[in-house]
Amino acid sequence: MFDRFNRKINYLRISVTDRCNLRCVYCMPENGVPLLKHEDILNFDEIVEFTRIAVSKGIDKVRITGGEPLVRNGIVDLISMISGIKGIKDLSMTTNGVFLDKYADDLVKAGLQRVNISLDTVDPEKFEQITRVGNVQKVFDGIKAAKKAGLNPIKINCVITNNSLEPHAVAVAKYCEENDLQIRYIKEMDLEKGEFSVVQGGSGGDCAVCNRLRLTANGMIKPCLFSDIQYSVRELGAEKAIEMAVENKPRSGHVNNTGKFYNIGG
């Protein structure tokens, strides 16, 4: 698939839940958020059928996100169902890593190939401050389990305020170097103000080469994170929703007043 700016669209990010076990200060209010009703969230069959149609149209890279995808009941089964779709070359997941020590082996057996793990600091006190409820040791355990299970390469997503020379970012980089992990710096973004930049060590945020579509947990297909444009898969059908999203994908991101990172998947 090519959009009107001749960008090849081959990457689908699937948010499987708006729920998360952490409360990171840049993502979610301290008291949480109003959650989607169970019936509003796409079931596994709907997600798999949509993905199958997307792959038939040229998607070959799929990433599972959330919220936190590992809090979705039956997530290993969903990975197994998606991995069985012929044509997917790269199946990955973005996770906070807290539950990876429990799921890593089963995820690999189900067909998951690699993971991106969020880690903004290696300092336990600072980690608890950022996440409000988190224990950084659980992330370290998850990383160790992911390595042992063969989820390679493991990429670490480190959110920064201004640049990668901030003390906590430097410490995360040192940890990555010592543990054979790849680091990506993501400058803190603001959807409503339209503040974003290119991911250092990745391609996210580079509108000129953006190849992504996003499927939200409640079945909206979005052509751009920083845009209010979205199409309902349930109302239009997967094929029509994909076609409209590709046709109307904007040249660059602007602002998003209708979504949040926790329910779009970042």
C-alpha positions as a Python dict, from the first residue, in 0.01 Angstrom:
ca = {
    (1, 'M'): (0, 0, 0),
    (2, 'F'): (116, 351, -80),
    (3, 'D'): (-39, 670, 49),
    (4, 'R'): (-82, 989, -156),
    (5, 'F'): (269, 1100, -58),
    (6, 'N'): (418, 776, -195),
    (7, 'R'): (504, 635, 147),
    (8, 'K'): (487, 258, 161),
    (9, 'I'): (252, 159, 443),
    (10, 'N'): (357, -179, 580),
    (11, 'Y'): (357, -138, 960),
    (12, 'L'): (56, -198, 1188),
    (13, 'R'): (56, -117, 1559),
    (14, 'I'): (-224, -290, 1750),
    (15, 'S'): (-334, -161, 2090),
    (16, 'V'): (-496, -460, 2259),
    (17, 'T'): (-600, -283, 2580),
    (18, 'D'): (-628, 62, 2736),
    (19, 'R'): (-536, -81, 3077),
    (20, 'C'): (-194, -62, 3242),
    (21, 'N'): (-43, -180, 3568),
    (22, 'L'): (171, 136, 3598),
    (23, 'R'): (77, 504, 3621),
    (24, 'C'): (366, 681, 3446),
    (25, 'V'): (345, 1056, 3502),
    (26, 'Y'): (376, 1146, 3132),
    (27, 'C'): (112, 896, 3023),
    (28, 'M'): (-165, 864, 3279),
    (29, 'P'): (-325, 1057, 3567),
    (30, 'E'): (-240, 933, 3917),
    (31, 'N'): (-591, 799, 3977),
    (32, 'G'): (-611, 623, 3644),
    (33, 'V'): (-854, 690, 3360),
    (34, 'P'): (-1209, 596, 3261),
    (35, 'L'): (-1172, 251, 3110),
    (36, 'L'): (-1339, 119, 2800),
    (37, 'K'): (-1636, -112, 2848),
    (38, 'H'): (-1562, -477, 2783),
    (39, 'E'): (-1800, -489, 2485),
    (40, 'D'): (-1628, -189, 2325),
    (41, 'I'): (-1290, -362, 2309),
    (42, 'L'): (-1213, -572, 2001),
    (43, 'N'): (-1214, -944, 2072),
    (44, 'F'): (-937, -1171, 1951),
    (45, 'D'): (-1124, -1289, 1643),
    (46, 'E'): (-1186, -929, 1537),
    (47, 'I'): (-821, -835, 1588),
    (48, 'V'): (-696, -1139, 1396),
    (49, 'E'): (-938, -1092, 1108),
    (50, 'F'): (-845, -725, 1078),
    (51, 'T'): (-476, -814, 1083),
    (52, 'R'): (-524, -1083, 820),
    (53, 'I'): (-690, -832, 587),
    (54, 'A'): (-422, -570, 658),
    (55, 'V'): (-150, -823, 574),
    (56, 'S'): (-326, -912, 250),
    (57, 'K'): (-298, -544, 159),
    (58, 'G'): (74, -518, 227),
    (59, 'I'): (129, -501, 604),
    (60, 'D'): (423, -723, 699),
    (61, 'K'): (532, -570, 1029),
    (62, 'V'): (305, -592, 1336),
    (63, 'R'): (362, -456, 1686),
    (64, 'I'): (139, -532, 1985),
    (65, 'T'): (95, -242, 2228),
    (66, 'G'): (-146, -117, 2494),
    (67, 'G'): (-181, 29, 2755),
    (68, 'E'): (25, -263, 2876),
    (69, 'P'): (-42, -559, 2645),
    (70, 'L'): (57, -821, 2902),
    (71, 'V'): (-242, -730, 3122),
    (72, 'R'): (-481, -844, 2846),
    (73, 'N'): (-622, -1185, 2939),
    (74, 'G'): (-512, -1452, 2694),
    (75, 'I'): (-242, -1238, 2534),
    (76, 'V'): (-26, -1543, 2458),
    (77, 'D'): (-315, -1699, 2267),
    (78, 'L'): (-360, -1379, 2067),
    (79, 'I'): (11, -1375, 1976),
    (80, 'S'): (-19, -1735, 1860),
    (81, 'M'): (-319, -1648, 1642),
    (82, 'I'): (-149, -1347, 1485),
    (83, 'S'): (181, -1527, 1430),
    (84, 'G'): (-7, -1785, 1225),
    (85, 'I'): (-98, -1525, 963),
    (86, 'K'): (117, -1582, 655),
    (87, 'G'): (297, -1271, 538),
    (88, 'I'): (401, -1123, 871),
    (89, 'K'): (779, -1088, 872),
    (90, 'D'): (821, -903, 1202),
    (91, 'L'): (599, -959, 1507),
    (92, 'S'): (696, -760, 1814),
    (93, 'M'): (559, -609, 2134),
    (94, 'T'): (610, -293, 2336),
    (95, 'T'): (583, -360, 2710),
    (96, 'N'): (683, -211, 3042),
    (97, 'G'): (848, -544, 3116),
    (98, 'V'): (695, -599, 3460),
    (99, 'F'): (528, -929, 3362),
    (100, 'L'): (788, -1050, 3113),
    (101, 'D'): (949, -1286, 3363),
    (102, 'K'): (615, -1469, 3370),
    (103, 'Y'): (534, -1463, 2998),
    (104, 'A'): (860, -1448, 2799),
    (105, 'D'): (897, -1821, 2730),
    (106, 'D'): (533, -1865, 2633),
    (107, 'L'): (541, -1557, 2409),
    (108, 'V'): (836, -1696, 2215),
    (109, 'K'): (664, -2033, 2177),
    (110, 'A'): (357, -1846, 2049),
    (111, 'G'): (563, -1673, 1780),
    (112, 'L'): (665, -1335, 1923),
    (113, 'Q'): (1002, -1238, 1778),
    (114, 'R'): (1122, -938, 1980),
    (115, 'V'): (1028, -676, 2238),
    (116, 'N'): (1075, -309, 2315),
    (117, 'I'): (1082, -246, 2689),
    (118, 'S'): (1016, 89, 2854),
    (119, 'L'): (1285, 194, 3101),
    (120, 'D'): (1338, 560, 3184),
    (121, 'T'): (1569, 512, 3483),
    (122, 'V'): (1758, 235, 3661),
    (123, 'D'): (1729, 410, 3997),
    (124, 'P'): (1462, 234, 4211),
    (125, 'E'): (1343, 552, 4384),
    (126, 'K'): (1323, 750, 4060),
    (127, 'F'): (1149, 458, 3886),
    (128, 'E'): (882, 448, 4156),
    (129, 'Q'): (844, 826, 4127),
    (130, 'I'): (795, 811, 3747),
    (131, 'T'): (564, 508, 3746),
    (132, 'R'): (401, 591, 4083),
    (133, 'V'): (363, 220, 4166),
    (134, 'G'): (647, 35, 3991),
    (135, 'N'): (940, -174, 4109),
    (136, 'V'): (1235, -148, 3870),
    (137, 'Q'): (1366, -489, 3978),
    (138, 'K'): (1064, -648, 3810),
    (139, 'V'): (1172, -483, 3483),
    (140, 'F'): (1528, -610, 3527),
    (141, 'D'): (1387, -960, 3586),
    (142, 'G'): (1171, -923, 3275),
    (143, 'I'): (1468, -819, 3062),
    (144, 'K'): (1668, -1115, 3187),
    (145, 'A'): (1380, -1352, 3108),
    (146, 'A'): (1335, -1200, 2761),
    (147, 'K'): (1704, -1249, 2682),
    (148, 'K'): (1697, -1607, 2805),
    (149, 'A'): (1384, -1681, 2601),
    (150, 'G'): (1545, -1547, 2282),
    (151, 'L'): (1346, -1228, 2230),
    (152, 'N'): (1628, -1053, 2047),
    (153, 'P'): (1719, -785, 1982),
    (154, 'I'): (1578, -624, 2295),
    (155, 'K'): (1528, -251, 2250),
    (156, 'I'): (1494, -19, 2548),
    (157, 'N'): (1264, 283, 2516),
    (158, 'C'): (1393, 562, 2737),
    (159, 'V'): (1180, 876, 2766),
    (160, 'I'): (1384, 1195, 2805),
    (161, 'T'): (1285, 1552, 2883),
    (162, 'N'): (1537, 1735, 2666),
    (163, 'N'): (1829, 1517, 2554),
    (164, 'S'): (2012, 1189, 2604),
    (165, 'L'): (2274, 1349, 2831),
    (166, 'E'): (2031, 1373, 3121),
    (167, 'P'): (2170, 1176, 3420),
    (168, 'H'): (1904, 906, 3423),
    (169, 'A'): (1928, 859, 3047),
    (170, 'V'): (2306, 821, 3073),
    (171, 'A'): (2262, 559, 3346),
    (172, 'V'): (2012, 366, 3133),
    (173, 'A'): (2256, 377, 2840),
    (174, 'K'): (2528, 233, 3062),
    (175, 'Y'): (2295, -45, 3176),
    (176, 'C'): (2210, -122, 2812),
    (177, 'E'): (2576, -138, 2712),
    (178, 'E'): (2653, -375, 2999),
    (179, 'N'): (2359, -603, 2911),
    (180, 'D'): (2376, -605, 2529),
    (181, 'L'): (2057, -404, 2486),
    (182, 'Q'): (1975, -143, 2221),
    (183, 'I'): (1863, 195, 2351),
    (184, 'R'): (1617, 437, 2188),
    (185, 'Y'): (1561, 784, 2329),
    (186, 'I'): (1209, 921, 2301),
    (187, 'K'): (1164, 1286, 2384),
    (188, 'E'): (854, 1346, 2595),
    (189, 'M'): (562, 1425, 2365),
    (190, 'D'): (238, 1619, 2397),
    (191, 'L'): (-52, 1510, 2178),
    (192, 'E'): (-267, 1817, 2233),
    (193, 'K'): (17, 2062, 2169),
    (194, 'G'): (156, 1863, 1877),
    (195, 'E'): (500, 1832, 2036),
    (196, 'F'): (701, 1539, 1900),
    (197, 'S'): (1040, 1467, 1748),
    (198, 'V'): (1224, 1186, 1572),
    (199, 'V'): (1313, 897, 1801),
    (200, 'Q'): (1688, 885, 1856),
    (201, 'G'): (1791, 536, 1752),
    (202, 'G'): (1464, 470, 1568),
    (203, 'S'): (1238, 605, 1295),
    (204, 'G'): (934, 705, 1498),
    (205, 'G'): (840, 1071, 1464),
    (206, 'D'): (992, 1107, 1117),
    (207, 'C'): (681, 1200, 918),
    (208, 'A'): (856, 1192, 580),
    (209, 'V'): (907, 817, 602),
    (210, 'C'): (617, 716, 828),
    (211, 'N'): (487, 373, 729),
    (212, 'R'): (242, 317, 1014),
    (213, 'L'): (-123, 255, 1079),
    (214, 'R'): (-260, 217, 1432),
    (215, 'L'): (-550, 4, 1550),
    (216, 'T'): (-692, 110, 1886),
    (217, 'A'): (-835, -130, 2141),
    (218, 'N'): (-1189, -17, 2058),
    (219, 'G'): (-1150, -68, 1685),
    (220, 'M'): (-1051, 268, 1541),
    (221, 'I'): (-787, 268, 1268),
    (222, 'K'): (-568, 578, 1286),
    (223, 'P'): (-327, 683, 1010),
    (224, 'C'): (-129, 916, 1239),
    (225, 'L'): (-65, 939, 1613),
    (226, 'F'): (-72, 1320, 1602),
    (227, 'S'): (-406, 1351, 1425),
    (228, 'D'): (-775, 1315, 1512),
    (229, 'I'): (-840, 1122, 1190),
    (230, 'Q'): (-977, 775, 1263),
    (231, 'Y'): (-1212, 521, 1108),
    (232, 'S'): (-1425, 260, 1281),
    (233, 'V'): (-1343, -95, 1179),
    (234, 'R'): (-1674, -220, 1314),
    (235, 'E'): (-1880, 37, 1125),
    (236, 'L'): (-1692, 40, 794),
    (237, 'G'): (-1541, -305, 785),
    (238, 'A'): (-1168, -370, 794),
    (239, 'E'): (-1100, -330, 423),
    (240, 'K'): (-1280, 3, 385),
    (241, 'A'): (-1135, 143, 709),
    (242, 'I'): (-782, 57, 598),
    (243, 'E'): (-834, 209, 255),
    (244, 'M'): (-966, 533, 403),
    (245, 'A'): (-686, 553, 658),
    (246, 'V'): (-420, 512, 390),
    (247, 'E'): (-590, 755, 150),
    (248, 'N'): (-621, 1022, 420),
    (249, 'K'): (-291, 974, 601),
    (250, 'P'): (-161, 1331, 655),
    (251, 'R'): (175, 1449, 528),
    (252, 'S'): (283, 1518, 886),
    (253, 'G'): (153, 1505, 1240),
    (254, 'H'): (-25, 1804, 1389),
    (255, 'V'): (-228, 1763, 1709),
    (256, 'N'): (-449, 1497, 1865),
    (257, 'N'): (-737, 1612, 2082),
    (258, 'T'): (-930, 1286, 2092),
    (259, 'G'): (-677, 1024, 2201),
    (260, 'K'): (-419, 953, 2468),
    (261, 'F'): (-97, 753, 2465),
    (262, 'Y'): (-242, 485, 2691),
    (263, 'N'): (-520, 398, 2446),
    (264, 'I'): (-342, 450, 2114),
    (265, 'G'): (-16, 273, 2194),
    (266, 'G'): (234, 553, 2142),
}
